[in-house]
Amino acid sequence: MEEDIQKNNPQKLGKDAKNNLQEEAKGFFESVKIYLKELLDFRDDTDHEATIDAIKADIPFKGATAWILIFAVFVASIGLNANSTAVVIGAMLISPLMGPILGIGMSFALNDINTFKKSLINLGTMIVLSLFASFLFFYFFPLSEDNSELLGRVSPDIRDVLIAFFGGLALMVARTKRGTVASVIFGVAIATALMPPLCTAGYGLAKGNWPYFFGALYLFTINTIFIALATFIVLKLLRFPMHKYANAAKRKRYATVATVVGIAVMIPAIFTFLRVFNDNQVNTQINGFINNEIKSNKYLQLIDWDKNLDKKEIYLNFFNEITEATENDLNNELTDVKEYPNLGEFKLRIKGSDTKSFALITAAYKEKREELQESKNIIAGLQKQITELQQTITTLNDRIEQDALNKNQKVVAFSRIAKDAKIRYVDIEAIGFASVLSSKDFIKIDTIPVATIKWNIKLPDSIINPKEKELRIWLQKELELDTLFIKREK
């Protein structure tokens, strides 16, 4: 009966199906909500007291912490000097700079004026000591030059702001978790890179390079502000208990001071973010203009270019001549609001070649090539003449050598002379004779008779020398020679 009623009432059936579908959807979204809450909610895993104690423990700067900082400064400075990323990372890991910065962010969040004072004093001391130590290193170390590790820390952009902020968030979430997550802390220390900018600022001081000094110090300031800001946000979201003061008026006064200081810090942070973001947008659009409008144009031969964001000028140096019409076209493209909305106030400063026509350059190049070819032909002819002269000299030397051999050829009973020499001088172990060709000026050839004598190695020079003189006189007489040279064989 009931089934017949439902069949006869299709409207009710559709309404029931709709309600069932809504209930199922509601149950599904509720399940997703519960899952996401369990996945992302970390408040239950927070240890308020341990977190505060851990941050306060890292704030003091004395004793071992001071020496760790000094050693970290020198390690980072050496890494920057040697352009070694691995060494710079090592300095980041041992640097104790993070403690006071987290202390500043926590003091704002908890209205703890005493912690703020300690953190600020310790951070200031660390900064001064780091600058002084790095200044001494780069001032006295003989090998110091710009490299990628140094240059990478003098021009902060929007990515540095985001790295400092999200790195600070990761660090504080890790700090508030029960137990220490060392890998996260080390990772944030590497990502935010507090020590290298300070050492780069010290390099700028030592070399008198003020753009390097202020650029690196600006990067350090960005990292400090946004890490402290991330600390403040995380502690507020986790509802850490405010610091309690016995005196209500004092508590209210400190709360007011903390609020004012917090706002004072936030304002530069906001302006820093906006400025860096705008500079990043400008740099991106300038690079786009150079690539799209100039480098892609086959008629424009760009040598190099530069920019000045403060003066809002872009400097272009071309190899070829740039006409007034071309310059106007480039300026119009630069001020195109749709393509480059942030470059409307920029001006181009163009320097073209003084040559009136590229064709003249080509003609001059061709002329010089012809002159070079003619010079090569002349050199080739001279080399041929030199070769012929060398062959003539060689032929003459051969003739002189042959004449010398014919004139001085003598039949000598060498075996008799050798036997007589052995009888006269029993300490002789070997004897030889030859006519040696010699040239002092490498042109004239002389024939020199040379007798080679090998004496007993046990015989001292004091005995050999007088015997050698007697032997030379005797051999010269036996061989009927005007001159004779004795060569001692070892």
ABEGO torsion letter per residue (X at the ends): XAAAAAAABAAAAAAAAAAAAAAAAAAAAAAAAAAAAAAABAAAABBAAAAAAAAAAAABBBEAAAAAAAAAAAAAAAAAAAGBAAAAAAAAAABAAAAAAAAAAAAAAAGBAAAAAAAAAAAAAAAAAAAAAAAAAAAABABBBBBAAAAAAABBBAAAAAAAAAAAAAAAAAAABBEBBAAAAAAAAAAAGAAAAAAAAAAAAAAGBAAAAAAAAAAAAAAAAAAAAAAAAAAAAAGBBBBBBABAAAAAAAAAAAAAAAAAAAAAAAAAAAAAAAAAAAAAAAAAAAAAAAAABAABBBABBBBBAAAGBBBBBBABBBBAAAAAAAAAAAABAAABAAAAABBBBBBBBABABAAAAAAAAAAAAAAAAAAAAAAAAAAAAAAAAAAAAAAAAAAAAAAAAAAABBBBBAAAAAAAAAAABAABABBBBBBBBBBAAGABBBBBBBBBBBBBAABBAAAAAAAAAAAAAAAAAAAGBABBBBBBBX
